[in-house]
Amino acid sequence: MAPISTSREDFDEIPAVVGIFSAFGLVFTVSLFAWICCQRKSSKSNKTPPYKFVHVLKGVDIYPENLNSKKKFGGDDKHEVKNKPTVPKNSLHLDLEKRDLNGNFPKTNPKAGTTSELENGISKLFPEGEKEAVSPASLKSSTSLTSEEKQEKLGTLFFSLEYNFEKKAFVVNIKEARGLPAMDEQSMTSDPYIKMTILPEKKHKVKTRVLRKTLDPAFDETFTFYGIPYTQIQELALHFTILSFDRFSRDDTIGEVLIPLAGIELSDGKMLMNREIIKRNVRSSGRGELLISLCYQSTTNTLTVVVLKARHLPKSDVSGLSDPYVKVNLYHAKKRISKKKTHVKKCTPNAVFNELFVFDIPCEGLEDISVEFLVLDSERGSRNEIIGRLVLGASAEGTAGEHWKEICDFPRRQIAKWHMLCDG
C-alpha cells in the first residue's frame, strides 16, 4: 500500500474554510434571533383579544390580564371616583366598606331610576321589519307602572357600565339588588340570582351565582365582553332578569330591567347606575298551537307520537322570538315512565319539527296512559322556560279529549290535530 502524502498547503486551507463557515453561521444566527424578536413585538402590539367574556367574581379576576390591576378583594373604587370629574345624576356610588357581616348593604330608600330610555332606544334596537316583535301594548306595559305595581315594590338593581378602549372590552358589573320581594312564603325570603342578555342578538347570556335567603343580595360580579367595538355599543341593550332559585320546581321570576345603551356615553370612564325592577312583561294570553299526530298499535302495544309543527308561539322576552323545542313525557297512572324531546328551532314563532317517537305501553289499552307535551324556549346556560303545555289522555277535555278518544277507537290509524297550548 502506497503512503498518503499531504502537502503543507492543504493544512493551511482548513482554518480558512472553518473561519468562513463560522462567520456565515454567526451572521445567520444573529439575523434569525433579530427577526424572531421583531415578530414577537409586532404580534404583541397588534394582538386583538377574541370576542368572548370574562367573569370576575367578588372582585377577584380569574383572567390573567386584570382590567383593574390594583383592585383588591372586596375593595372599593374610591381612587377611581376621586379622579373622576363628574358623576351622573342617575348614578350611585356604592361604598363597599359599609357592608354588614353577610356582605349585604344596609337597607335604604334609593331614588327610583327612570325607564324613559325604553321608548327612545327601542326604535334603534329593532328595525321597522321587526316592529311586530315588540308591540306598543307590550312596550307600554313594561314602561308604565300601574297603581297596583307601584304598591308592589320589586326592588332596585345597582350596576355599573364601562368600556376599556385599550382591550376593546365592554365591562358590566352587577353590584347588588335591594328590597326584593319574598318569593318563599314559609321563610319570607328569596334565593336571588340575575340573568343578563345583550340584545338584540341574544348571543351572550350570562348569570350570577345564587345567594341564599336574602332580599338584599350583594353580587359584585363583573362580566367582561371582548371584541365589541365602541361604535357598536350604542346599538345594544342590556336585559336583566331577576329570579329566585327553587330547588323543587321552576325558578320564580321576580322582575326585569331593560337598559338601551343608546345615548349612554362611556368614554369618560365607569358609569354607576340604578334602575327600579319592574314586573316582567306579560305575554299574550295565547300560548300558540301545536300540531301532533298519534297512532296506537294494539298488536304491538305501542304508541307512535309525531310532533309536526308549532305556530303563533309568543315572545320569550323583550328581545323578540324564542328558540322552541318540544319535550314529550309519557305517564302511566300519573307516573312518568318515558321522556323524549325534539331538536331546537332557532328564532321562530312557527317551528317545523317533523320528529317521530315510539313509546312502549306497559299495560293493555290506553285507559291509564297520558301524554304531556311541553313547548320550551331554549336558554343557553340556564333553566329553559316553558312556553306552553298540552296533555292528552282519557281525562282530557276539549280537542285533546276528542283526539285521544279517536286514537282509542281507531287503532293503527295515524290521526293528526291542532291543539291550543295552555300555561305551563
Secondary structure in CASP SS format (residue, H / E / C, confidence):
PFRMAT SS
TARGET T0000
AUTHOR 0000-0000-0000
METHOD secondary structure of the structure
MODEL  1
M C 1.00
A C 1.00
P C 1.00
I C 1.00
S C 1.00
T C 1.00
S C 1.00
R H 1.00
E H 1.00
D H 1.00
F H 1.00
D H 1.00
E H 1.00
I H 1.00
P H 1.00
A H 1.00
V H 1.00
V H 1.00
G H 1.00
I H 1.00
F H 1.00
S H 1.00
A H 1.00
F H 1.00
G H 1.00
L H 1.00
V H 1.00
F H 1.00
T H 1.00
V H 1.00
S H 1.00
L H 1.00
F H 1.00
A H 1.00
W H 1.00
I H 1.00
C H 1.00
C H 1.00
Q H 1.00
R H 1.00
K H 1.00
S H 1.00
S H 1.00
K H 1.00
S H 1.00
N H 1.00
K C 1.00
T C 1.00
P C 1.00
P C 1.00
Y C 1.00
K C 1.00
F E 1.00
V E 1.00
H E 1.00
V E 1.00
L E 1.00
K C 1.00
G C 1.00
V E 1.00
D E 1.00
I C 1.00
Y C 1.00
P C 1.00
E C 1.00
N C 1.00
L C 1.00
N C 1.00
S C 1.00
K C 1.00
K C 1.00
K C 1.00
F C 1.00
G C 1.00
G C 1.00
D C 1.00
D C 1.00
K H 1.00
H H 1.00
E H 1.00
V H 1.00
K H 1.00
N C 1.00
K C 1.00
P C 1.00
T C 1.00
V C 1.00
P C 1.00
K C 1.00
N C 1.00
S C 1.00
L C 1.00
H C 1.00
L C 1.00
D C 1.00
L H 1.00
E H 1.00
K H 1.00
R C 1.00
D C 1.00
L C 1.00
N C 1.00
G C 1.00
N C 1.00
F C 1.00
P C 1.00
K C 1.00
T C 1.00
N C 1.00
P C 1.00
K C 1.00
A C 1.00
G C 1.00
T C 1.00
T C 1.00
S C 1.00
E H 1.00
L H 1.00
E H 1.00
N H 1.00
G H 1.00
I H 1.00
S H 1.00
K H 1.00
L H 1.00
F C 1.00
P C 1.00
E H 1.00
G H 1.00
E H 1.00
K H 1.00
E H 1.00
A H 1.00
V C 1.00
S C 1.00
P H 1.00
A H 1.00
S H 1.00
L H 1.00
K H 1.00
S H 1.00
S H 1.00
T H 1.00
S C 1.00
L C 1.00
T C 1.00
S H 1.00
E H 1.00
E H 1.00
K H 1.00
Q H 1.00
E C 1.00
K C 1.00
L C 1.00
G C 1.00
T E 1.00
L E 1.00
F E 1.00
F E 1.00
S E 1.00
L E 1.00
E E 1.00
Y E 1.00
N E 1.00
F C 1.00
E C 1.00
K C 1.00
K C 1.00
A E 1.00
F E 1.00
V E 1.00
V E 1.00
N E 1.00
I E 1.00
K E 1.00
E E 1.00
A E 1.00
R E 1.00
G C 1.00
L C 1.00
P C 1.00
A C 1.00
M C 1.00
D E 1.00
E C 1.00
Q C 1.00
S C 1.00
M C 1.00
T E 1.00
S C 1.00
D C 1.00
P E 1.00
Y E 1.00
I E 1.00
K E 1.00
M E 1.00
T E 1.00
I E 1.00
L E 1.00
P C 1.00
E C 1.00
K C 1.00
K C 1.00
H C 1.00
K E 1.00
V E 1.00
K E 1.00
T C 1.00
R C 1.00
V C 1.00
L C 1.00
R C 1.00
K C 1.00
T C 1.00
L C 1.00
D C 1.00
P C 1.00
A E 1.00
F E 1.00
D E 1.00
E E 1.00
T E 1.00
F E 1.00
T E 1.00
F E 1.00
Y E 1.00
G C 1.00
I C 1.00
P C 1.00
Y H 1.00
T H 1.00
Q H 1.00
I H 1.00
Q H 1.00
E H 1.00
L C 1.00
A E 1.00
L E 1.00
H E 1.00
F E 1.00
T E 1.00
I E 1.00
L E 1.00
S E 1.00
F C 1.00
D C 1.00
R C 1.00
F C 1.00
S C 1.00
R C 1.00
D C 1.00
D E 1.00
T E 1.00
I E 1.00
G E 1.00
E E 1.00
V E 1.00
L E 1.00
I E 1.00
P E 1.00
L C 1.00
A C 1.00
G C 1.00
I C 1.00
E C 1.00
L C 1.00
S C 1.00
D C 1.00
G C 1.00
K C 1.00
M E 1.00
L E 1.00
M E 1.00
N E 1.00
R E 1.00
E E 1.00
I C 1.00
I E 1.00
K C 1.00
R C 1.00
N C 1.00
V C 1.00
R C 1.00
S C 1.00
S C 1.00
G C 1.00
R C 1.00
G C 1.00
E E 1.00
L E 1.00
L E 1.00
I E 1.00
S E 1.00
L E 1.00
C E 1.00
Y E 1.00
Q E 1.00
S C 1.00
T C 1.00
T C 1.00
N C 1.00
T E 1.00
L E 1.00
T E 1.00
V E 1.00
V E 1.00
V E 1.00
L E 1.00
K E 1.00
A E 1.00
R E 1.00
H C 1.00
L C 1.00
P C 1.00
K C 1.00
S C 1.00
D E 1.00
V C 1.00
S C 1.00
G E 1.00
L C 1.00
S C 1.00
D C 1.00
P E 1.00
Y E 1.00
V E 1.00
K E 1.00
V E 1.00
N E 1.00
L E 1.00
Y E 1.00
H E 1.00
A C 1.00
K C 1.00
K E 1.00
R E 1.00
I E 1.00
S E 1.00
K E 1.00
K E 1.00
K E 1.00
T C 1.00
H C 1.00
V C 1.00
K C 1.00
K C 1.00
C C 1.00
T C 1.00
P C 1.00
N C 1.00
A E 1.00
V E 1.00
F E 1.00
N E 1.00
E E 1.00
L E 1.00
F E 1.00
V E 1.00
F E 1.00
D E 1.00
I C 1.00
P C 1.00
C C 1.00
E C 1.00
G C 1.00
L C 1.00
E C 1.00
D C 1.00
I E 1.00
S E 1.00
V E 1.00
E E 1.00
F E 1.00
L E 1.00
V E 1.00
L E 1.00
D E 1.00
S C 1.00
E C 1.00
R C 1.00
G C 1.00
S C 1.00
R C 1.00
N C 1.00
E E 1.00
I E 1.00
I E 1.00
G E 1.00
R E 1.00
L E 1.00
V E 1.00
L E 1.00
G E 1.00
A C 1.00
S C 1.00
A C 1.00
E C 1.00
G H 1.00
T H 1.00
A H 1.00
G H 1.00
E H 1.00
H H 1.00
W H 1.00
K H 1.00
E H 1.00
I H 1.00
C H 1.00
D H 1.00
F C 1.00
P C 1.00
R C 1.00
R C 1.00
Q C 1.00
I E 1.00
A E 1.00
K E 1.00
W E 1.00
H E 1.00
M E 1.00
L C 1.00
C E 1.00
D C 1.00
G C 1.00
END
